């Protein structure tokens, strides 16, 4: 069945060649400008109003007729105003309206191929010390990845800070429950992954950008049209009507609130009862404690997160007269800049400070009665060597590529039954290493030529988990798989969520659970690029640790609906009990760990 005619028109609108670059407006905090900056509350409000109008048009005439009316209006607005504002509004409509969700939005490299070409900056020698000027270039392959930047861009469409229009009643805004908590967890996971990539090169972790007066050593030139380069050594400067001290004041208020557990609305103290409240206020959403003043960048807590990024986007060399922003000015390119990570580490530090000061350690006593073994045999067992967590390369699994492959049955026959008590080394198909390599991905440019871009990819693999249900009744459980570089294993913020899924264990069953990596929830639910599922690793191998945690699905479900009722990052979002280490989690009967190596193949 061919798609409706409106789908082809929508695709053409979203993939239309970008207009000539526009400079930043002189009055960045004003209502009107010549360049759409979604980080500014006034600009975002305008775009969301347009998205609401699109929803009203679609509701008036359901089906293809309504969708065609939306396209007509989008075409008119793009010809008369800022095309980027209209494109953003159109994508909000497509993400949240039932008629729009039937359309597959083209990827960033299809919508704007000129924004995903590599900068091809000169690399310093690999034998130089990690702190040498220009060492950030080693990570350009990661930061400039088209899939990563597409994911960051899409987060801003799926989770607008001001909420999205209600498809049923477009004049009303919807701010989804736990929206800010989940949004910030996504950024925290991105930081963990970026720091893990840095570790592969022997580089230090990202330093938070919390000193607003110090010169910024990292320069960056994206070499993309419409964006200014930033030389090394420049310092933050204020905007008209908003100087650096204004921003520092709002930082200090948020830091004090994270420490004390109190934020102020006028003369009224407000107890922070959840991370969500602080995250709403730091980001500036309708859930902010500032109430009606949440839209005002000059309000008590201001648009701290967003204006910080605008301040950074406004950084240019002293001789730059173009007025163009850096890549930080656009969600589709912001993650290319090293400062994106420094800024978000600073904001994440504020949020984590509240969690450390005001959340008690998790009570892990609600584990379901299931068994995964730490070791096969008696006596003292070695840590992080669970025999019930097995990995296999897909190429080593006979028939795995066939569309009707029964992975569950193959896993049960290979690792279950009479093979249940055999350790991983006894299976020729199991592996204790995973592999990545840097490939060359072609991007087709508007003029028909192709540009090769570096892309980190991994050899496809599958998890097999041996889990025993000792009860004479069925149990439905949630399987949570995390990964961490061994060097970071005692830092809870460095554990990366790889997968989370539900499985039903039959009464008294010894089950072998089949889970191919291509189904990872971090890809399908959080929008992480599938080819970046694994960290790079090192040529000689880099030691990592997998953790499998099994929880009771009846306690994980939100109001009877699918979704994780537990806090984002569970169980690593809170401090361990005093005197305990993360490694002590292994004492829990529902948790096992396994060391593996990731080799980067040249």
Helices and strands as residue ranges (DSSP letters): H 5-14, H 41-60, H 64-80, H 83-96, H 98-101, H 108-111, G 113-115, G 135-139, H 140-143, H 146-158, E 164-165, E 173-174, H 179-200, H 244-260, E 262-265, E 268-271, H 275-283, G 291-295, H 304-313, G 327-329, G 334-336, H 338-358, E 370-371, E 389-393, G 394-396, H 407-415, G 417-419, G 424-426, E 433-444, E 450-458, E 461-469, E 475-485, G 486-488, G 492-494, E 496-505, E 510-516, G 517-519, H 521-524, G 530-532, E 542-552, H 553-556, E 557-558, E 561-564, G 582-587, E 591-601
